Every structure is written in C-alpha cells, then in structure tokens.
Amino acid sequence: MTAHTNAARDYVERADEHLRGTYEEPMSLAEYVEAAFERPSIAAHASKYLLDAIESMGTREVLEEGEIRERYRFFDDPANDGEHAVLGNTEVLNRFVDDLRTIAAERGKSEKILWFDGPTATGKSELKRCLINGLRAYSRTDSGRRYTVEWNIAAGRDTRGLSYGGEADPDREEDWYESPVQAHPLSVFPDDVRADLLEALNRESGDHVPIAVGNDLDPFSREAYDHLEERYRREGTRELFSAVTDPTHLRVKNYVVDVGRGIGVLHSEDDGTPKERLVGSWMPGMLRELDSRGRKNPQAFSYDGVLSQGNGLLTIVEDAAQHADLLQKLLNVPDEGHVKLDKGIGMDVDTQLLIISNPDLDAELDKYADRNGRDPLKALKRRLDKHEFRYLTNVSLEAELIRRELTDETSVWTVADEADLRERIRAPLSVEVRSGPGSVNERELAPHAVEAAAMYSVLTRLDTDDVPSGYELVDKALLFDFGYVQDGDTRTSVEEFDFDGDDGVHGIPVTFTRDVVADLLHEDTGRRHADLDVERVLLPEDVLDAMADALQDAPVFSRSERAEYEGRVTQAKEYILDRQEADVLSALLAERSVDRETVAEYVEHVYAWAGDEQVETERGPVDPDPLLMKLFETEQLGRFADEDYLGNRPTDAVAEFRREKIITALNRYAWENRDEGFTVDDVELSEIPVIRSVLDTYDWSDVRRLYEDFDPAQWDDPPEGTETERLKDQTIAELTTRGYTEASAELTSRAVLREVRHRWD
C-alpha cells in the first residue's frame, strides 16, 4: 500500500465525515415540531434565517472613513477563507442588516425590495457570493439546519397522475417527492393550529425577533395533501390530519442551502417570459402524461424560476437593469408573499428579495421622471430600498484588494495595531509571471508599490470640496485610514473635521489598477546592474506613471475624469517619496536609534523635573539630571542646540517643549489608565503618539550633524573607503531586514538620494 493510497483513503473518510455531519435521517412532522421547541432557530422564516446566519458569526471592530465601526464577520466570507469577502462598505452592510432586523420582526419595510447599487468593481458581486457561501455553511450547523417536506402517496394504490410518470411502489425510495420550492414544514398545519404553535414556540424561544410562518403549502404539496385527505375522508377516517401526515406519507428532511435550493439567482443572461423567469414554466409532456382531468396539474410545472428556487430564504436578481421589466412584476411579492403559476393557481412565497445593479438601473428608473405624477415607474421606485456601494476610501482596504486581484491571497486583514497595518500597506509583493513555454519569472513590486497604487486610487475617489484650508487630499486619505494626521509634534484627530462630500462615488476602479499592473509585470523595465536583478523590480513610480498613462486610452473614463485624475498623481508621488525617504533615513540612522531604556530614563527625569521631585535610583533618590536631559534633547532628538540652554538649564522654549510635548502626553496616558495604579515605569512609550512621533522623526539635518563626510552625490557609486560607502552598505543591509530585496533597496535608496542631493547644499 503506497502513501498515496493512504492519503486518498484519508480524503474519502474526511468527505464521509463531512456529509455525516451535514445530512440527517428524515423525521416525522411530530419529531420536527419537538426539535423546533428544542432549537427554535430551525423553524425561522426567510428574513429571520438570513439575519440569524449573519449574526451567528459575530462582529469585529474596523476603522473606516475615520470612524470605529462594528462589522459583521459574515461579510468577511469566513466560510470560504475570505475568498469572496466584501471589503469596506461596512456602514452600508450594517444598514442592510438593520433592514433585515426590521423586516424579520415585521415592524415595517416588508413591502420593500432591497437594492444594492453602485459602480462596477465595488464588491456587489462579492456580496452575492459571500451570501451564498455563508448561508450554505450556516445550513450545515446545528442551529442553522433548514428543513422541508417530501411526500409519498403510493401506499399500494393506483396513483397515476400524482407522481412524475409510471406506476408507484410504496416501498421504493423513488416514490418520495420533495417539495420543489422548499416548503416550510409548519406550512402543513391548518392556519389556526399553526398560529397557536408559533405563539408557543416564540414564547419558548424568547427571541427578540419572533418566528413567523404565514405561507401555505406550495401547489405541488397541496396536490398531494388534498389527494390524501380526500382518500382518507372517503374511507371514513376521523383523524384526517394524522392520516395525511403519517410518516408513510409525509417526512421532514433537512437540506443544504445552495443556489436552486433556498437561494434563487437570476443572472443577466437569463431570458424567457416574466412568468418563466419568476416561477418557472409548464411542461407540456408532463401535462399529457399526468391525468389532469381537464385542469393543469401543478406537478407538471418546472418550478425553476428565481422565486421558486429562492423560496424559503433569498432571491437575488443580478444586473437588475437587464430585468427592469421583471421588477414591476415583483411589486406585490414582498408584502403579499404570493405569486401565480397560472390563472387560479397561486403559490405563497417566503423569500428575501435583493436586487443588484450598476448605476444604469438609475437611468432606467428615471426615464419617465419628467412626467411627475404620471411616471409609470413611480410605484416601483417607492418599493426599492437603496443601499449604495461605493469605491473604497481606505488606503489599507484598497491595498488589500489590489493584492487579492494580483495573487491568490484571500485572508482578511484583521489587525488592530497601527504599526502592523502600516507594515501591511507598505509590504512588497512577489508575483510569478509566465514569460514563455515552461518559463516562469519572479517579479517584485517593491515596498510601497502597492501602497502607491492604492493611495492614487483613493485620491481619485475623494471629494475635494470638504478639505479644509491648510490640508491636502492626502491628509484626508490618512484621516480615513488611521483617524488622525500628524504634523511634527501636533496630532489632529478626524473628529475635528466635518467631511460630508460624495467620497467613493467616482474614481479609479480596482480592475483598472489590476490590469495596468498586470501589463507592467510583462514589460522590461530597462534597468540593469552589474550584480543585482534590478530589471525584475517595479518601483512605486513605475506603477503610478503607468496608471497615469493608461488613463488616456481607458474607455471607462470621461475626458473630464481623465483630467481630474491626472492632476492627483503628483500628490500620490510626493506622499510615496516621503514614505520611501522615511525608510531610507531610518535605515541610514539605524545605528543611532535610541533604545527604550534611554528613552525611559529621559522621560523619568523630565517627569520629576516638572513635578519638582526626585528620581528613584539604585543609590537612592537623586535630583533630575539637567545634563542628561540636555544631551538627549540635543543629540538624540536633535530638537535644540547649546544656545537653547543656560549652561544645562533649559530656556523657556525647552521648558515649554517638555511640558507640552512630554508631560501632557504622560498625564493623558495616566488619566486613561488611572485604574491601573499609574507610574512612569508602567508607561509603554510606543503607545503615546506624541512621544513616538518625537522619537521616530528623523531628517537629513540629523545625517549632516552626525556624519560630516557623508556626500549624497556619491550614493550611486560611492568611492571605496569613504563614509558614504560605509553608510550605503549599512543602509542596504538594514533595508533588507525591513522587507526590501537588495535590488529594490538599491533602486529605492537611489531614488531618494537623487531627490536629497538637490536640496543638500
């Protein structure tokens, strides 16, 4: 027996176990009712079931558009490892869940058709897939089991005309016919009995959203029920309901929710009459074969329309503009819960209607708007409850989306630490590209390249009208992503701004960015180096230049949009160059970085100095050391020079710096952590934004001050034995520990120093 044989058996056994946990043995109606009292969720109606599925996966906190929001994990597509996660648009999704809660509780909006609208590539299709994945997975859980009924009316009698052709045999499994529209098991009960049952069930569950099952049996099941009732009535049976629903005739079975079974999806390419698209069509051959006795037998109906497939849970109309004629036929379905197969043959429907469209549906709905009160689409527009998806306006989310488009990455970023998030945004990306038969090359998107594309995309989507004087569009992007902007020692929170523009309505879609980068990966950069594979590296400037150039030929943009977006690429370039410069400066000055102990010592002395107290040491209490503080402020921080002190005593400017930038931050931290018995030793300095920014901020004056013989003009090819050579070697080595390859470190540092030498003198 080979290892491959054992592995194959293991996979088969795992599949068996998976199915054993998914499907149950059929049960009687009484057993189902008993199970419903133990687990009321299994009897949920459509909107409540959808709500339960979403809520079952919990929530997490996210920062979007500068606000902390609770996001339902369901929309991260955990059932499919995040492959079809809906990135961003959390506020829109939360409003959707709020609507579901209102509809499920029957407090209103029952007549509404939920509408997701928005430009292409904003995540609407991902929402559809996410819903399907999540509902399928939830239906495999104990609390999410979904049930329907199946009938067997054979019982050794002539039942020709009540089965799909041929003579029936009561002992054959083939004689059991499942409701073609997932009829709810409780719909078998008479109305008054069902009402009492539901009242008792809801009283037992105590759920804030009660279960409501108001639909009757579907026409297929009603045909079976009526036939059995008539038979037993003629036989004089007193317990008619018990006879009809006896386990030999009726079974309750669970099913896994999927497209066609509880989820109906009408695609843009689906055609047919409105009746065929909605509920299905008659099968002439079956009508002839079934003994219909001068009428249309509902068992000769196909039940393959979108409402039939989605009965019991969810109905989705994709690209709704392609089915505008059908939308008017749906007007009464949500509130009446009823649709006709034919004259005299109706079907109750329990489904949550959801339509998805691009902005072209708006144009279709408004084509008669100038008629005012005579607008024939007015009733339809009143029924539509619009939820507008927009382009992402968080650089981090856009960076995550771009990486997904270019690779097979699917995991959802759930980081809460700002430093970790910034690192993910700037991270490089390695992509394998086929260059010929059997030939695969690895291309590198250097650190900040994906970030550059994301920043530029977001900048094209932001409204400029609400950006206050003194701030730039990049500042708005950073506020949306991190909740603040930093200018030197000053941090300004997003709460101090009032953004009310139409952000995310227009802009560069991710599909455009993906295609531009994909083309770049196959192009020769034209770069060469004696020792490094620099030709394989794409820099941020390469990506931004290619995106700006591609605007000219992209039919998706208007002439005015091209002009507007071209003007914003410069802002993205300046931002990314600043980010690259910070990387190079930090690496170049790595040997001068300040350790935490030194910082803590300085902070402790400043805190004691401000309070006219002493510092506890191993030798006992001592006065704060003015020289220690001066040296730290002049040599480590580089904030002051000798002339800012009177000997070692601080002037007013230094004293103000200590009080405003150090003590104030410490006091704020102490107040926020006052229940923890605050002491300076308990301070995590990296958690104090002002202190962190003071310590992490370097500039080229620090380099000039520390390395007098450094010459940026020599950077590309520094003379042997010079300080420039030593610093370059150190910088390249340090950058490679921070995500760069030697090739991307070489190219990035050259780009930065090329800009620096223009202002060095």
Secondary structure, DSSP 4 states (H G I P E B T S, - for coil): --HHHHHHHHHHHHHHHHHHTT----B-HHHHHHHHHH-GGGG--HHHHHHHHHHTT-EEEEEETTEEEEEEGGGG-GGGTTTT---S-HHHHHHHHHHHHHHHTTSS-TT-EEEEE--TTSSHHHHHHHHHHHHHHHTTSSTT-EEEEEE---TTS--TTSSSSS---TT-GGG-EE-TT---GGGGS-HHHHHHHHHHHHHHH--SS---------HHHHHHHHHHHHHHHHTT-S-HHHHHTSTTTEEEEEE--EETBEEEEE-TT--S-HHHHHT--B-HHHHHHS--TTS--GGGB---SHHHHHTTSEEEESSGGGGHHHHHHTTTHHHH-EEEEETTEEEE---EEEEEE-THHHHHHTTTGGGGGG-TTHHHHHHEEEEE------HHHHHHHHHHHHSS--PPP----HHHHHHHHH--EEEEEEEETTEEEEEEE-TTHHHHHHHHHHHHHS-STTPPTT--HHHHHHHHHHSEEEETTEEEEGGG----S-TTSSS--HHHHHHHHHHHTTS------SSS-GGGEE-HHHHHHHHHHHGGG-TTS-HHHHHHHHTTHHHHHHHHHHHHHHHHHHHHTGGGPPPHHHHHHHHHHHHHHHTT--EEETTEEE---HHHHHHIIIIIS----GGGEETTEE-HHHHHHIIIIIIHHHHHHHHHTGGG---GGG--GGG-HHHHHHHH---HHHHHHH-TT--GGGSSSPPTTSHHHHHHHHHHHHHHTTT--HHHHHHHHHHHHHHHHHH--
